[in-house]
Every structure is written in C-alpha cells, then in structure tokens.
C-alpha cells in the first residue's frame, strides 16, 4: 500500500512537470511569433531624401551648376563647394550668381577650380567630385541643392569677359614671316594672351620692341585666346621675324578695351 502511494505521487509529479514544460513552450512560441510579426510590420526606411528642385528664372545662361555639398571656408581662397555642371563652361576669375530655393541671389566670383577638365583655359566639364572656391560667401550662405549660374552675354566672346593678363609671358622657340608679318612660335609660359593684346618683345640683351597680336593659331585652329602651356604661333604687327631669337619673350603690356 505504501508503495502504491509513492507510485501515485511520482506519477502526479511527472504530469505536473510535463504540463509546465508544455505551457512554457507555448509561451515562448507566442513571444517569438509576436517579435516576428512586429519586425515584419515595421515600416522600411529607404534612407533616401528628396531635395526640392531649384528652378532658375528664365534667361540665357553660359554656365549652370548644382551644389551638392558644402565643405568649409578657406580664409584665403573662399568657400569650398562641391558641384556638378549641368551646362556651359566656367573658369577662374569668372563671376557667377548663387541662386537659392527662396529666390535669393548672391553674386560671387570663382577663385579656384579643382578636378575640372580644362581646354585652353575654359572649363568644359567636371570630374566628380569637383570643387569650386567661391569668394565673399560664408558657410551659412549655401545649402545643398542651391544653383550657380552665369548669364550669357551678347555674342560668344562676351560669355567670357577678359581677365587681367598684364605680365603674361610667351617664350619664343622659332620665328618666320608670313605676308610680311613676323610670326613667333613657342609656348605660353604663364597667364594668357588675347587677340589684339599689346606685347613687348623682351630680348636677352635687354632690348625691348613693342608690337601687337593680330593672329594666333593652335593646331591649325585660329583662336582669340591662348593660355599657360599652349604651344601656338602668334602673328605680330610691329615686330619682324628678324627681331626675334630663340629664348626671347613676348610679354603682355596692355589689352584692348572690351566692346
């Protein structure tokens, strides 16, 4: 009889423990199901933010770019911004206008360009990421999404107003005569020369002869401007081929007034 009671007690204990274990498994399963359900129901975040587009006022533009980042203010060179060019060309010294979403316009100037593709001094396009150094702007003046533009002038040449080039130098490597005019061929050492500039032939012995630029050719193409590192030929008025020797320099002393 005593053994039967012990057996009954053992059986009841086992049933109780089995029931508790089953309830625990059900509870765990429910909890896991809740977590899964909550996770799947949570909205996914794409991480993308849409910038409100800034539309420029109607007009003819020689340059349009969108600012996608603002770096920092360089005390000497200006505010550094990251841009992508949408159309046109730009170069150091050109004036541009900052156009903001609220319609505010701020005039500035290009102090420096980095990571640009360049052809004869004119900036044709940008290799991203690219940087522009803008004058007279603070970090609070510019936001990603703002636009930069330059208005086109009347005629192709007026799109790019002449910048100060006094003292620019061209090193002569050879000289000859065409149609009675002296022609100097060589390399642009520094700065730029415009068609119509007054130049001074500076010789090794200190002799100086003044003349003017009447034609410039680079790779059989006539140009209105040559810049640093260009190899070109310059046709001159007032300076003959016999006046020039290898190593002489043509130095810009004045430029014609813009019409």
ChimeraX attribute file (.defattr): number of C-alpha atoms within 10 A of each C-alpha:
attribute: neighborCount
match mode: 1-to-1
recipient: residues
	/A:1	6
	/A:2	6
	/A:3	8
	/A:4	9
	/A:5	10
	/A:6	11
	/A:7	12
	/A:8	11
	/A:9	11
	/A:10	11
	/A:11	11
	/A:12	12
	/A:13	12
	/A:14	11
	/A:15	11
	/A:16	10
	/A:17	10
	/A:18	12
	/A:19	11
	/A:20	11
	/A:21	12
	/A:22	11
	/A:23	11
	/A:24	12
	/A:25	11
	/A:26	12
	/A:27	12
	/A:28	12
	/A:29	12
	/A:30	12
	/A:31	12
	/A:32	12
	/A:33	12
	/A:34	12
	/A:35	12
	/A:36	11
	/A:37	11
	/A:38	11
	/A:39	11
	/A:40	10
	/A:41	9
	/A:42	8
	/A:43	8
	/A:44	8
	/A:45	6
	/A:46	6
	/A:47	5
	/A:48	6
	/A:49	6
	/A:50	5
	/A:51	9
	/A:52	9
	/A:53	11
	/A:54	15
	/A:55	12
	/A:56	16
	/A:57	8
	/A:58	6
	/A:59	8
	/A:60	12
	/A:61	16
	/A:62	19
	/A:63	20
	/A:64	21
	/A:65	22
	/A:66	21
	/A:67	20
	/A:68	16
	/A:69	18
	/A:70	19
	/A:71	13
	/A:72	13
	/A:73	18
	/A:74	13
	/A:75	8
	/A:76	9
	/A:77	15
	/A:78	21
	/A:79	25
	/A:80	24
	/A:81	22
	/A:82	19
	/A:83	25
	/A:84	20
	/A:85	21
	/A:86	15
	/A:87	14
	/A:88	17
	/A:89	20
	/A:90	27
	/A:91	18
	/A:92	17
	/A:93	18
	/A:94	16
	/A:95	19
	/A:96	21
	/A:97	17
	/A:98	23
	/A:99	22
	/A:100	20
	/A:101	15
	/A:102	8
	/A:103	13
	/A:104	9
	/A:105	13
	/A:106	15
	/A:107	16
	/A:108	16
	/A:109	20
	/A:110	19
	/A:111	19
	/A:112	17
	/A:113	19
	/A:114	14
	/A:115	13
	/A:116	19
	/A:117	13
	/A:118	14
	/A:119	11
	/A:120	15
	/A:121	18
	/A:122	15
	/A:123	17
	/A:124	17
	/A:125	19
	/A:126	20
	/A:127	13
	/A:128	13
	/A:129	13
	/A:130	17
	/A:131	23
	/A:132	24
	/A:133	24
	/A:134	26
	/A:135	23
	/A:136	14
	/A:137	18
	/A:138	14
	/A:139	14
	/A:140	7
	/A:141	13
	/A:142	19
	/A:143	15
	/A:144	15
	/A:145	19
	/A:146	24
	/A:147	26
	/A:148	24
	/A:149	24
	/A:150	22
	/A:151	15
	/A:152	17
	/A:153	14
	/A:154	9
	/A:155	8
	/A:156	9
	/A:157	12
	/A:158	13
	/A:159	19
	/A:160	19
	/A:161	12
	/A:162	18
	/A:163	13
	/A:164	12
	/A:165	19
	/A:166	17
	/A:167	17
	/A:168	20
	/A:169	25
	/A:170	32
	/A:171	21
	/A:172	24
	/A:173	17
	/A:174	16
	/A:175	20
	/A:176	16
	/A:177	14
	/A:178	11
	/A:179	7
	/A:180	11
	/A:181	16
	/A:182	20
	/A:183	25
	/A:184	29
	/A:185	21
	/A:186	21
	/A:187	20
	/A:188	23
	/A:189	19
	/A:190	17
	/A:191	20
	/A:192	25
	/A:193	29
	/A:194	21
	/A:195	18
	/A:196	20
	/A:197	21
	/A:198	22
	/A:199	29
	/A:200	21
	/A:201	23
	/A:202	19
	/A:203	17
	/A:204	11
	/A:205	7
	/A:206	9
	/A:207	11
	/A:208	16
	/A:209	16
	/A:210	17
	/A:211	20
	/A:212	24
	/A:213	21
	/A:214	17
	/A:215	18
	/A:216	24
	/A:217	17
	/A:218	16
	/A:219	9
	/A:220	9
	/A:221	8
	/A:222	12
	/A:223	15
	/A:224	13
	/A:225	19
	/A:226	24
	/A:227	23
	/A:228	17
	/A:229	16
	/A:230	19
	/A:231	19
	/A:232	22
	/A:233	25
	/A:234	25
	/A:235	24
	/A:236	25
	/A:237	19
	/A:238	13
	/A:239	21
	/A:240	20
	/A:241	18
	/A:242	10
	/A:243	15
	/A:244	23
	/A:245	15
	/A:246	15
	/A:247	15
	/A:248	22
	/A:249	26
	/A:250	29
	/A:251	26
	/A:252	25
	/A:253	17
	/A:254	16
	/A:255	20
	/A:256	12
	/A:257	8
	/A:258	8
	/A:259	4
